[in-house]
Amino acid sequence: MHTHTVAVAPSLFVLALFELALLAAPSFAADDEALKKDLTAVIALQGLPCGEVVAVTVQAERDFAVTCKDANKYRVYLNDAGRVVVDKRK
């Protein structure tokens, strides 16, 4: 399993994006599109391939299962230290 953790300097920016994504999670379809865009940005900032997030499943608070247009699948979540982590899923 490949794990990428955001470096300290850009982590504040990524954390802000992630927090915005969390606020959009329980909302309607327009907000669902915003969540997909935010998660696409988080994955891109990790330097991982995705292209565009096409599906998001909320697994728990601050924990998302993501499917990308290019068929890559990731788990995007905040770890216990408060850092955004992107794990590749099978």
Long-range contacts (C-beta under 8 A, 24 or more apart in sequence): 1-87, 1-88, 2-87, 2-88, 3-85, 3-86, 3-87, 4-46, 4-47, 4-48, 4-85, 4-86, 5-79, 5-83, 5-84, 5-85, 6-45, 6-46, 6-83, 6-84, 6-85, 10-45, 11-83, 11-84, 13-45, 14-42, 14-45, 14-84, 15-78, 15-82, 15-83, 15-84, 17-41, 17-42, 17-45, 18-42, 18-62, 18-76, 18-78, 18-84, 21-64, 22-61, 22-62, 25-58, 25-64, 32-56, 39-64, 39-66, 39-76, 40-68, 42-76, 42-84, 42-86, 43-68, 43-74, 43-76, 43-86, 46-86, 48-72, 48-74, 48-86, 48-88, 50-74, 65-89
